[in-house]
Amino acid sequence: MRKGRHTVLYDVYFPIWVQFLVPRVLISVLIVNFIVNGAVVKATLHVMSVRHTFRDLYRYAGWATVLGLAADFAGLFVYDLLLRSQYTITTALNPLLLSIIAVAAPLIFAANFMLARKLLRLPGKQSLLLAAVMAIVTSPWLVFLDRSHLV
């Protein structure tokens, strides 16, 4: 952008100061979630033979990323509440981890059903199918990985 005689490079300054405000891991997670959400939606719509524009797919994947991350945090919040109320579990596979999926999956389903109806204007059955696929594939399944070697 030009202002008088000086050239202001906003796109150079933006990534520098945003790194101090937002952890790098969160930015990486958002990018990967966006790519995965876009791929799952595109594949599901292709299987259902639904025509869509790139703009609709881009908007859907963006909103699915934000709402899916919020659902994951809600699941982690419930897990934290349950963990504080229970005794300490020392096994590698914590049975309370199911609470993350039990909370996040229905929230992901509901968010994707709403997005499919509003953004993609899909009929009821197709919206249900897309929401179900997104809830199954994009739920936070990585919580079940063995992390005992990381400690």
C-alpha positions as CSV (number, residue, x, y, z in Angstrom):
1,M,0.0,0.0,0.0
2,R,1.4,3.4,-0.9
3,K,1.1,6.4,1.4
4,G,2.7,9.5,-0.1
5,R,6.4,8.7,-0.7
6,H,6.6,5.8,1.8
7,T,5.6,2.2,1.1
8,V,4.0,0.5,4.0
9,L,4.3,-3.3,4.1
10,Y,1.4,-4.4,6.3
11,D,1.7,-8.0,5.1
12,V,5.3,-8.1,6.4
13,Y,4.5,-6.7,9.8
14,F,1.4,-8.8,10.4
15,P,3.1,-12.2,10.8
16,I,5.8,-10.8,13.0
17,W,3.5,-9.4,15.7
18,V,0.9,-12.1,15.5
19,Q,3.5,-14.7,16.6
20,F,3.8,-12.9,20.0
21,L,0.0,-13.0,20.5
22,V,-0.9,-16.5,19.3
23,P,1.1,-19.6,20.0
24,R,2.7,-21.2,16.9
25,V,1.2,-24.5,17.6
26,L,-2.4,-23.1,17.4
27,I,-1.6,-21.5,14.0
28,S,-0.3,-24.9,12.8
29,V,-3.3,-26.7,14.1
30,L,-5.7,-24.3,12.4
31,I,-4.0,-24.7,9.1
32,V,-3.9,-28.5,9.3
33,N,-7.6,-28.6,10.5
34,F,-8.6,-26.3,7.6
35,I,-6.9,-28.6,5.0
36,V,-8.4,-31.8,6.6
37,N,-11.9,-30.3,6.8
38,G,-11.7,-29.1,3.2
39,A,-10.6,-32.5,1.9
40,V,-13.3,-34.3,3.9
41,V,-16.0,-32.0,2.7
42,K,-14.8,-32.1,-0.9
43,A,-14.6,-35.9,-0.9
44,T,-18.1,-36.3,0.7
45,L,-19.7,-33.8,-1.7
46,H,-18.0,-35.7,-4.6
47,V,-19.4,-39.0,-3.4
48,M,-22.9,-37.5,-3.0
49,S,-22.6,-35.9,-6.5
50,V,-23.2,-32.4,-5.2
51,R,-22.0,-29.5,-7.2
52,H,-20.4,-26.7,-5.2
53,T,-18.3,-23.6,-5.8
54,F,-14.8,-23.2,-4.5
55,R,-16.0,-20.2,-2.5
56,D,-18.6,-22.3,-0.7
57,L,-16.1,-25.0,0.1
58,Y,-13.6,-22.5,1.3
59,R,-16.2,-20.8,3.6
60,Y,-17.5,-24.1,4.9
61,A,-14.0,-25.4,5.7
62,G,-13.1,-22.2,7.5
63,W,-16.2,-22.2,9.7
64,A,-15.9,-26.0,10.3
65,T,-12.4,-25.4,11.5
66,V,-13.3,-22.7,13.9
67,L,-16.4,-24.4,15.2
68,G,-14.6,-27.8,15.4
69,L,-11.8,-26.3,17.4
70,A,-14.3,-24.8,19.8
71,A,-16.0,-28.2,20.1
72,D,-12.6,-29.8,20.9
73,F,-12.0,-27.3,23.6
74,A,-15.4,-27.9,25.0
75,G,-14.6,-31.6,25.2
76,L,-11.3,-30.9,26.9
77,F,-13.0,-28.6,29.4
78,V,-15.5,-31.4,30.3
79,Y,-12.6,-33.9,30.5
80,D,-10.7,-31.5,32.9
81,L,-13.8,-31.2,35.1
82,L,-14.2,-34.9,35.3
83,L,-10.5,-35.5,35.9
84,R,-10.5,-33.0,38.8
85,S,-13.5,-34.8,40.4
86,Q,-12.0,-38.3,40.0
87,Y,-9.0,-40.0,41.6
88,T,-5.7,-39.9,39.7
89,I,-5.6,-42.4,36.9
90,T,-2.1,-43.6,36.1
91,T,-2.8,-46.0,33.2
92,A,-1.7,-45.0,29.7
93,L,-5.2,-45.2,28.3
94,N,-7.5,-43.0,30.5
95,P,-11.1,-44.1,30.2
96,L,-12.2,-40.5,30.9
97,L,-10.7,-39.6,27.5
98,L,-14.0,-40.9,26.0
99,S,-15.6,-37.8,27.5
100,I,-13.7,-35.6,25.0
101,I,-15.2,-37.5,22.1
102,A,-18.6,-37.8,23.8
103,V,-18.8,-34.0,24.0
104,A,-16.9,-32.9,20.9
105,A,-18.5,-35.3,18.3
106,P,-22.2,-34.2,18.9
107,L,-21.1,-30.5,18.8
108,I,-19.1,-31.1,15.6
109,F,-22.2,-32.9,14.1
110,A,-24.5,-30.0,15.1
111,A,-22.2,-27.3,13.8
112,N,-21.6,-29.1,10.5
113,F,-25.3,-29.8,10.0
114,M,-26.0,-26.1,10.5
115,L,-23.2,-25.2,8.1
116,A,-24.4,-27.6,5.4
117,R,-27.9,-26.2,5.6
118,K,-26.8,-22.5,5.6
119,L,-23.7,-22.3,3.5
120,L,-24.0,-25.2,1.1
121,R,-27.9,-25.2,1.0
122,L,-28.0,-28.9,1.1
123,P,-31.3,-30.8,1.7
124,G,-31.9,-32.6,5.0
125,K,-30.5,-36.1,4.2
126,Q,-27.4,-34.8,2.5
127,S,-26.8,-32.4,5.4
128,L,-27.2,-35.2,7.9
129,L,-24.7,-37.4,5.9
130,L,-22.1,-34.6,5.6
131,A,-22.4,-33.7,9.3
132,A,-22.1,-37.4,10.3
133,V,-19.0,-37.9,8.2
134,M,-17.4,-34.7,9.5
135,A,-18.2,-35.7,13.1
136,I,-16.7,-39.2,12.7
137,V,-13.6,-38.2,10.7
138,T,-12.7,-34.9,12.4
139,S,-13.4,-35.8,16.0
140,P,-10.3,-35.4,18.2
141,W,-9.2,-39.1,17.9
142,L,-5.5,-38.2,18.6
143,V,-6.3,-38.1,22.4
144,F,-6.1,-41.9,22.4
145,L,-2.5,-42.1,21.2
146,D,-0.1,-43.3,23.7
147,R,1.8,-40.3,25.1
148,S,3.7,-42.1,27.9
149,H,7.0,-42.0,26.0
150,L,6.7,-38.2,25.7
151,V,6.8,-37.5,29.4
